[in-house]
């Protein structure tokens, strides 16, 4: 998508909340505005036709919306709706928005898998064991399952998608440590293509 970026700046309305904001204008984008976090800064995607005043208004609005969503998520990462919203944010930030799930939900019956995906149905399930773990770990599992919507098998292309998430290795190490501490060795055989098994690097 052709796009031009304005200079990176601090959000003037709420600098303590916005931090660095980068506005990317797109000639193909007509009315929609999207915002997400990327490497510690806020990215706001707007139509190229927006005036400076419209840009400022939408930047302020989207930064506030992101902050509200993140504060709610930090409290409990709560509902399946919150999980779906986070999946869309991660897809936009790391997978060019191409991975679009129809359902993302918490499940209680995945004790040997961190997450699973059914690409044909575009559904993703995360183990409730992830609740309370650091955000970057939950995000990694979501990115892993989102990548399966684009590539069902664990081939080189799949792993290139997963490693677009910058904290992938750190999250994998964290999950391995959790499984080691729980006394669950990694399985000798690889899991089904649509599943992320705990403690397994593959």
N, C-alpha and C positions, 0 to 999 in steps of 0.2 A: 504494500500500500504506500503510495507516494506520500511523504510527510516532511514537514519542516519543523525544527525545534526552535523555540525562543531561547534566550539566554536563561541559564539556571539562576533562580533567584529565591529569596526567602519570601514566603507568603506574608504580605504586609498586614493583612487583617489579623492574623493570629500566628505570629512567628514562632512562639514557643511550641505550638502544636504542629505547624506545617513543616518546619525545617526547610530543607531545600525542595523547591518545586520546579519541575521541568514541564513546560507546556509543549506538546507536540501537535502541530496543525496538520490536518489531512484534507486534501481536495476531495477525496471520496466520501468523507464523513459529512452528512448534511445537517442532521439535527442532534444526534446522540452525543453524549459526553461520557467518557469513561475515566476512572481514576484507580490507581493501585500503587502499592509500595514496591520499590525496586532498589536494592542495595542501599537502603537507608534514606532514599529520597522518594518524594511523591511524584508520580508521572500522571499528568492529566492530558487526555486525548480529546481535542476539540475540532470542530469544523474549521477549515481555513478561512471561511467567510466571516467568522466572528470578529466584531470590533474589539478594540482594546477594553472598553467598558464591559462588554459581554464576557470577554476572557476573564477579567478580574472577578466578576460576579460568580462565574461558574467555578473558578479555582477556589474561591472562598467557600462556596457551597459544597464542593466535592471533598475538600480537605476536612471540613467539619463532619461530613457524612462518614468519611473513612475513620475519623477519630472516634465517633460515636460507636461505629460497628466494632472497632478494635477494643474499645473499653468494655463493651458488652461481652465480646468473645473472651477477654481476659478473665472476666468474672466466672464464667463456667464453660466456655466453648460450646455452650449449651445445647441448643436444639438441633435437629436435623436441618432446619432452615439455615441456621448459622453455618453449619458444615457445608451446605450447598453453596452459600455465599462465598465462603472461603475458597472452595474449589474453583469457583469462577474467577476469583481474584488471582489465584495461583496460575490458572490457565492463561489468563491475560498477561501476567507478568513473565512467565517462563515458557509457555507453549504457544505464543502468538494468538491465544484465544481459540485455538483450533479444537481443543478437547472440551466437548460440551456434554456433560452428563445429564441424564434425565432424572436421576435419583442419587442422592448421597445420604447415607444414614448410619447411625450408630447401631451396632448389634451386640448382644450379650453372649452369643454362642460361638464366637471365634476365639478359642483359647490357644490355638496353635498357629494362628495367622494374625498378622497385624492388620491386614486389609485384603480385600478381594474385589474383583471387578468382573462383570459379565459384559464383554464388549458388544455382543449382539443386542443386548437389552439396554446398553449404556447406563448400567447401574453400578454403583460403588458402595461397598460396606466397609466400615472401620470398626475394629475391635474396641469395645468399651474399655479394655485395658489401657488404651492410650490416654484416657482422660487423666488429667493431672500431670502428664508428661510435658516437657518444654514445647513451646509453640513450634520451634523449628523441626522437632521430631514429627509432630502431627502433620505439619506441612509437607515434610518429605514423603510420608506414607501417602498423602493425598496426591502429590505429584507423581509418585510411582504408579498409582492406580489410574490417574488421568492419562498417563503415557500409554497405558494399555488400550485406551480408547482410540489411539492413533496407530499403535503397533501391538497386536495381541501377544506376540512371542517375545522371549527374552533374547533378542538378537542385538547386534551392534547398534542398529538404528534405535532400538528401544532404549538402550543404555545412554546413547547420546542425548535422547530426550530427557531422561531422568537427571542426567548430570548438568542439564541447563539450570537446575536448582543448585545454587552455590554452596549450600550446606549439606549436600547429599552425603558425602563421606563422613562428616561429623555426626549426622543423624544415624547412619548405619552403624558407626562405632558405638553410639549410645545404646541402640537397640541390641547389639551384640552383648554389651555389658549387662543389660537387663536380663537377657536370656541366660547368660553365664551364671549370674548371681542367683537365678531361679533354678539352676541345675538342669536346664533344658538344652541338650546338645543339638547342634544343627543337624538336620536330616541328611543322610548320605545321598539320597536321590533328590533331584530338583523337583519343585512343586509344579502343579498345573500352571499353564502359561498365564492364567488370569489371577494368580494369587501371589501374595508376598508373605513368605514364611518367616517366622521369627528366627533371628540368629543366622540367617543364611545370606551369604554374599554370592551372587551368581550373575 
